[in-house]
Amino acid sequence: MQKKDQTTQELFSIITETSTIQEIKDILKLCMDSLKNNTLNLLLTQDNDYQISLIEYRQAHKLYQNTDFTEPQRDIIERLLARKDENEFEHIANAYIAGLLDSYRILKDFGLTLE
Protein backbone atom coordinates (compact mmCIF):
# COMPACT_ATOMS: atom_id res chain seq x y z
CA MET A 1 0.00 0.00 0.00
CA GLN A 2 2.89 2.33 0.71
CA LYS A 3 4.08 2.04 -2.92
CA LYS A 4 0.59 2.98 -4.16
CA ASP A 5 0.46 5.97 -1.79
CA GLN A 6 3.92 7.06 -2.93
CA THR A 7 2.93 6.79 -6.60
CA THR A 8 -0.26 8.78 -5.95
CA GLN A 9 1.69 11.46 -4.12
CA GLU A 10 4.28 11.64 -6.92
CA LEU A 11 1.57 11.99 -9.57
CA PHE A 12 -0.20 14.69 -7.53
CA SER A 13 3.02 16.65 -7.08
CA ILE A 14 3.73 16.38 -10.81
CA ILE A 15 0.29 17.58 -11.82
CA THR A 16 0.33 20.54 -9.42
CA GLU A 17 3.73 21.77 -10.60
CA THR A 18 3.88 24.35 -13.34
CA SER A 19 4.92 21.78 -15.90
CA THR A 20 4.17 21.65 -19.55
CA ILE A 21 1.76 19.10 -20.96
CA GLN A 22 4.70 17.37 -22.67
CA GLU A 23 6.60 17.04 -19.38
CA ILE A 24 3.53 15.51 -17.71
CA LYS A 25 3.02 13.19 -20.68
CA ASP A 26 6.68 12.10 -20.56
CA ILE A 27 6.48 11.34 -16.84
CA LEU A 28 3.21 9.46 -17.27
CA LYS A 29 4.82 7.44 -20.06
CA LEU A 30 7.60 6.41 -17.70
CA CYS A 31 5.09 5.46 -15.00
CA MET A 32 2.98 3.47 -17.47
CA ASP A 33 6.09 1.78 -18.84
CA SER A 34 7.03 0.70 -15.33
CA LEU A 35 3.52 -0.61 -14.64
CA LYS A 36 3.18 -2.50 -17.91
CA ASN A 37 6.55 -4.25 -17.71
CA ASN A 38 5.40 -6.95 -15.31
CA THR A 39 2.20 -7.72 -17.19
CA LEU A 40 3.80 -7.45 -20.60
CA ASN A 41 6.77 -9.66 -19.71
CA LEU A 42 4.42 -12.36 -18.42
CA LEU A 43 2.39 -12.23 -21.63
CA LEU A 44 5.48 -12.28 -23.84
CA THR A 45 7.00 -15.30 -22.12
CA GLN A 46 3.78 -17.19 -22.87
CA ASP A 47 3.46 -15.97 -26.49
CA ASN A 48 4.91 -18.57 -28.88
CA ASP A 49 4.94 -16.21 -31.88
CA TYR A 50 6.88 -13.63 -29.90
CA GLN A 51 9.34 -16.22 -28.63
CA ILE A 52 10.01 -17.44 -32.20
CA SER A 53 10.47 -13.85 -33.36
CA LEU A 54 12.87 -13.20 -30.48
CA ILE A 55 14.99 -16.23 -31.42
CA GLU A 56 15.10 -15.03 -35.05
CA TYR A 57 16.10 -11.54 -33.89
CA ARG A 58 18.93 -12.96 -31.78
CA GLN A 59 20.16 -15.02 -34.73
CA ALA A 60 20.12 -11.94 -36.98
CA HIS A 61 21.92 -9.89 -34.31
CA LYS A 62 24.61 -12.56 -34.00
CA LEU A 63 25.05 -12.51 -37.78
CA TYR A 64 25.34 -8.70 -37.67
CA GLN A 65 28.01 -8.90 -34.96
CA ASN A 66 30.01 -11.45 -36.94
CA THR A 67 29.90 -9.54 -40.23
CA ASP A 68 32.81 -7.33 -41.28
CA PHE A 69 31.21 -3.96 -41.82
CA THR A 70 33.27 -0.84 -42.18
CA GLU A 71 33.09 1.51 -39.20
CA PRO A 72 30.85 4.01 -41.07
CA GLN A 73 28.52 1.17 -42.14
CA ARG A 74 28.33 -0.16 -38.57
CA ASP A 75 27.63 3.38 -37.27
CA ILE A 76 24.75 3.80 -39.72
CA ILE A 77 23.23 0.45 -38.77
CA GLU A 78 23.58 1.13 -35.04
CA ARG A 79 22.05 4.61 -35.42
CA LEU A 80 19.17 3.10 -37.39
CA LEU A 81 18.55 0.43 -34.75
CA ALA A 82 18.76 2.97 -31.90
CA ARG A 83 16.20 5.26 -33.57
CA LYS A 84 13.94 2.25 -34.20
CA ASP A 85 14.17 1.25 -30.52
CA GLU A 86 13.33 4.80 -29.42
CA ASN A 87 10.40 4.93 -31.83
CA GLU A 88 9.10 1.56 -30.63
CA PHE A 89 9.32 2.69 -26.98
CA GLU A 90 7.22 5.77 -27.75
CA HIS A 91 4.73 3.69 -29.75
CA ILE A 92 4.38 1.06 -27.01
CA ALA A 93 4.00 3.68 -24.27
CA ASN A 94 1.28 5.47 -26.22
CA ALA A 95 -0.45 2.19 -27.09
CA TYR A 96 -0.47 1.21 -23.42
CA ILE A 97 -1.95 4.55 -22.38
CA ALA A 98 -4.52 4.27 -25.19
CA GLY A 99 -5.45 0.81 -23.92
CA LEU A 100 -5.97 2.15 -20.41
CA LEU A 101 -8.09 5.02 -21.70
CA ASP A 102 -10.14 2.70 -23.90
CA SER A 103 -10.64 0.29 -21.01
CA TYR A 104 -11.93 3.13 -18.86
CA ARG A 105 -14.27 4.27 -21.64
CA ILE A 106 -15.64 0.74 -22.00
CA LEU A 107 -16.22 0.48 -18.25
CA LYS A 108 -17.89 3.90 -18.30
CA ASP A 109 -20.12 2.94 -21.26
CA PHE A 110 -21.32 -0.11 -19.32
CA GLY A 111 -21.88 1.95 -16.18
CA LEU A 112 -19.15 0.18 -14.24
CA THR A 113 -17.30 3.27 -13.00
CA LEU A 114 -17.97 5.11 -9.78
CA GLU A 115 -18.89 8.42 -11.39
Sequence and secondary structure as in RCSB ss.txt:
>XXXX:A:sequence
MQKKDQTTQELFSIITETSTIQEIKDILKLCMDSLKNNTLNLLLTQDNDYQISLIEYRQAHKLYQNTDFTEPQRD
IIERLLARKDENEFEHIANAYIAGLLDSYRILKDFGLTLE
>XXXX:A:secstr
 HHHHHHHHHHHHHHHS   HHHHHHHHHHHHHHHHHHHHHHHHHT HHHHHHHHHHHHHHHHHHTS   HHHHH
HHHHHHHHHHHHHHHHHHHHHHHHHHHHHHHHHHTT S  
